[in-house]
Amino acid sequence: MNLYTTVEDAVSLIKSGDRVFSHGSACTPNLLIDELARQSDRLKDVEFVSITQQGNVKIAKPQYKNSFYINSLFVSAPVREAVNSERGDFVPVFLSEIPLLFKGGHLSIDVAMITVSPPDNHGYCTLGTSVDVARSAVDTAKLIIAQVNPKMPRTHGNGMIHYSKINKMVWHDEELLTVDYGAKVGEQELLIGKHVAQIIDDKSTLQMGIGTIPDAVLKCLGNHKDLGVHTEMISDGVLDLMEKEIINNKFKGTHLNRTITSFAFGTKKLYDYINDNPAFAFMDVEHVNYPINIMKNKKMVAINSAIEIDLTGQVCADSIGTYQFSGIGGQMDFMRGAALSEGGKPIIAISSRTNKGVPRIVPFLKQGAGVVTTRGHIHYVVTEFGTAYLYGKNLKQRAKALIEISHPDDREMLERAAFERFNQ
């Protein structure tokens, strides 16, 4: 029996007016998306729902505006311009609650486009490197179209899907999309990493956000012992620590002896390492990011970043003013879960300035900026100039602590703003 069909035939299932979910990160099904673009003349008002799209994502380009509307749950570079135009928009939502949108009918899925590993001897494919929100999408979608890639790692966890549940399968052998965060780590990031490493205890359980700073932190944990991982995503930074048994997952509160994540995005080395590796469990975000599950881990450390922080501790992590840059994601899921954990530490780690010299610690967030982590949730803020502990501090004390870790050239401006605000 031939399990596979052509990409033209598979994408022909999609009709005008459908809401189409697209798998994300290294699983972004660009073959199917390209075919959607080719069939755009027959399609109108197709709503494209996704997180963290990677690659070309042709349908997000202006020439396809009459056929596709980009409704993003977490914005990434290929769809960012469309989301900030009349051709798209952004849904503010905690990553842990996206499955509820699908299951509850708030965003019911007509067609799920996914990338999977080939069926095994029992007929089961896996959702590969990205189980995250794809698990609930395939569980609730009316139709499923799969791009089957023999280079997609076969991952353990709850990302299994039997081929008989898939309506159309297209064989497509290609290298996975990659990113090397470790190669981007510079002196500034390492300084931040060292400050963060100093407040991480042995036997802690780690969550790392996306980007170079989390990898920099991991590079600085070589002298730690008995660390665990319960995180929304992993990249190459965990590999060295796992191989040295620094990450051994022996002292977590749940899922002992396994690294828990919802997706992986990194280099081919990472993808080869996770392939058929039972030391990892790739789980849906409804489980991984649920704050009550997170807090069950003792000494839970959440390490996330931000675009800017105001002097009271409000954290903007998803927009530059009104310009939607990324999304809420799992930051608040883990910041809250870590705060509720016994001995937990929620950390925001940022450079004091952007690469263009724009301050990240500011008197006020830009007009229109979104608050992802509130000043009621903030505990630790780390820059290359040190660590500020804000929990339990009043507004004036917070401002003083944040000014002390701001860029030296920004401190006079911030002190003047604090004086004008607090009259002291």
Secondary structure in CASP SS format (residue, H / E / C, confidence):
PFRMAT SS
TARGET T0000
AUTHOR 0000-0000-0000
METHOD secondary structure of the structure
MODEL  1
M C 1.00
N C 1.00
L C 1.00
Y C 1.00
T C 1.00
T C 1.00
V H 1.00
E H 1.00
D H 1.00
A H 1.00
V H 1.00
S C 1.00
L C 1.00
I C 1.00
K C 1.00
S C 1.00
G C 1.00
D C 1.00
R E 1.00
V E 1.00
F E 1.00
S E 1.00
H C 1.00
G C 1.00
S H 1.00
A H 1.00
C H 1.00
T C 1.00
P C 1.00
N H 1.00
L H 1.00
L H 1.00
I H 1.00
D H 1.00
E H 1.00
L H 1.00
A H 1.00
R H 1.00
Q C 1.00
S H 1.00
D H 1.00
R H 1.00
L C 1.00
K C 1.00
D C 1.00
V E 1.00
E E 1.00
F E 1.00
V E 1.00
S E 1.00
I E 1.00
T C 1.00
Q C 1.00
Q C 1.00
G C 1.00
N C 1.00
V C 1.00
K H 1.00
I H 1.00
A H 1.00
K C 1.00
P H 1.00
Q H 1.00
Y H 1.00
K C 1.00
N C 1.00
S C 1.00
F E 1.00
Y E 1.00
I E 1.00
N E 1.00
S E 1.00
L E 1.00
F E 1.00
V C 1.00
S C 1.00
A H 1.00
P H 1.00
V H 1.00
R H 1.00
E H 1.00
A H 1.00
V H 1.00
N C 1.00
S C 1.00
E C 1.00
R C 1.00
G E 1.00
D E 1.00
F E 1.00
V C 1.00
P C 1.00
V C 1.00
F C 1.00
L H 1.00
S H 1.00
E H 1.00
I H 1.00
P H 1.00
L H 1.00
L H 1.00
F H 1.00
K H 1.00
G C 1.00
G C 1.00
H C 1.00
L C 1.00
S C 1.00
I C 1.00
D C 1.00
V E 1.00
A E 1.00
M E 1.00
I E 1.00
T E 1.00
V E 1.00
S C 1.00
P C 1.00
P C 1.00
D C 1.00
N C 1.00
H C 1.00
G C 1.00
Y E 1.00
C E 1.00
T E 1.00
L C 1.00
G C 1.00
T C 1.00
S E 1.00
V C 1.00
D C 1.00
V C 1.00
A H 1.00
R H 1.00
S H 1.00
A H 1.00
V H 1.00
D H 1.00
T H 1.00
A C 1.00
K C 1.00
L E 1.00
I E 1.00
I E 1.00
A E 1.00
Q E 1.00
V E 1.00
N C 1.00
P C 1.00
K C 1.00
M C 1.00
P C 1.00
R C 1.00
T C 1.00
H C 1.00
G E 1.00
N C 1.00
G C 1.00
M E 1.00
I E 1.00
H E 1.00
Y H 1.00
S H 1.00
K H 1.00
I C 1.00
N C 1.00
K E 1.00
M E 1.00
V E 1.00
W E 1.00
H C 1.00
D C 1.00
E C 1.00
E C 1.00
L C 1.00
L C 1.00
T C 1.00
V C 1.00
D C 1.00
Y C 1.00
G H 1.00
A H 1.00
K H 1.00
V C 1.00
G C 1.00
E H 1.00
Q H 1.00
E H 1.00
L H 1.00
L H 1.00
I H 1.00
G H 1.00
K H 1.00
H H 1.00
V H 1.00
A H 1.00
Q H 1.00
I C 1.00
I C 1.00
D C 1.00
D C 1.00
K C 1.00
S C 1.00
T E 1.00
L E 1.00
Q E 1.00
M E 1.00
G C 1.00
I C 1.00
G C 1.00
T H 1.00
I H 1.00
P H 1.00
D H 1.00
A H 1.00
V H 1.00
L H 1.00
K H 1.00
C C 1.00
L C 1.00
G C 1.00
N C 1.00
H C 1.00
K C 1.00
D C 1.00
L E 1.00
G E 1.00
V E 1.00
H E 1.00
T C 1.00
E C 1.00
M E 1.00
I E 1.00
S C 1.00
D C 1.00
G H 1.00
V H 1.00
L H 1.00
D H 1.00
L H 1.00
M H 1.00
E H 1.00
K C 1.00
E C 1.00
I C 1.00
I E 1.00
N C 1.00
N C 1.00
K C 1.00
F C 1.00
K C 1.00
G C 1.00
T C 1.00
H C 1.00
L C 1.00
N C 1.00
R C 1.00
T E 1.00
I E 1.00
T E 1.00
S C 1.00
F E 1.00
A E 1.00
F C 1.00
G C 1.00
T C 1.00
K H 1.00
K H 1.00
L H 1.00
Y H 1.00
D H 1.00
Y H 1.00
I H 1.00
N C 1.00
D C 1.00
N C 1.00
P C 1.00
A C 1.00
F E 1.00
A E 1.00
F E 1.00
M C 1.00
D C 1.00
V H 1.00
E H 1.00
H H 1.00
V H 1.00
N C 1.00
Y C 1.00
P H 1.00
I H 1.00
N H 1.00
I H 1.00
M H 1.00
K C 1.00
N C 1.00
K C 1.00
K C 1.00
M E 1.00
V E 1.00
A E 1.00
I E 1.00
N E 1.00
S C 1.00
A C 1.00
I C 1.00
E E 1.00
I E 1.00
D E 1.00
L C 1.00
T C 1.00
G C 1.00
Q C 1.00
V E 1.00
C E 1.00
A C 1.00
D C 1.00
S E 1.00
I E 1.00
G C 1.00
T C 1.00
Y E 1.00
Q E 1.00
F C 1.00
S C 1.00
G C 1.00
I C 1.00
G C 1.00
G C 1.00
Q H 1.00
M H 1.00
D H 1.00
F H 1.00
M H 1.00
R H 1.00
G H 1.00
A H 1.00
A H 1.00
L H 1.00
S C 1.00
E C 1.00
G C 1.00
G C 1.00
K E 1.00
P E 1.00
I E 1.00
I E 1.00
A E 1.00
I C 1.00
S C 1.00
S C 1.00
R E 1.00
T C 1.00
N C 1.00
K C 1.00
G C 1.00
V C 1.00
P E 1.00
R C 1.00
I E 1.00
V E 1.00
P C 1.00
F C 1.00
L C 1.00
K C 1.00
Q C 1.00
G C 1.00
A C 1.00
G C 1.00
V C 1.00
V C 1.00
T E 1.00
T C 1.00
R C 1.00
G C 1.00
H C 1.00
I C 1.00
H C 1.00
Y E 1.00
V E 1.00
V E 1.00
T E 1.00
E C 1.00
F C 1.00
G E 1.00
T E 1.00
A E 1.00
Y E 1.00
L C 1.00
Y C 1.00
G C 1.00
K C 1.00
N C 1.00
L H 1.00
K H 1.00
Q H 1.00
R H 1.00
A H 1.00
K H 1.00
A H 1.00
L H 1.00
I H 1.00
E H 1.00
I C 1.00
S C 1.00
H C 1.00
P H 1.00
D H 1.00
D H 1.00
R H 1.00
E H 1.00
M H 1.00
L H 1.00
E H 1.00
R H 1.00
A H 1.00
A H 1.00
F H 1.00
E H 1.00
R H 1.00
F H 1.00
N C 1.00
Q C 1.00
END
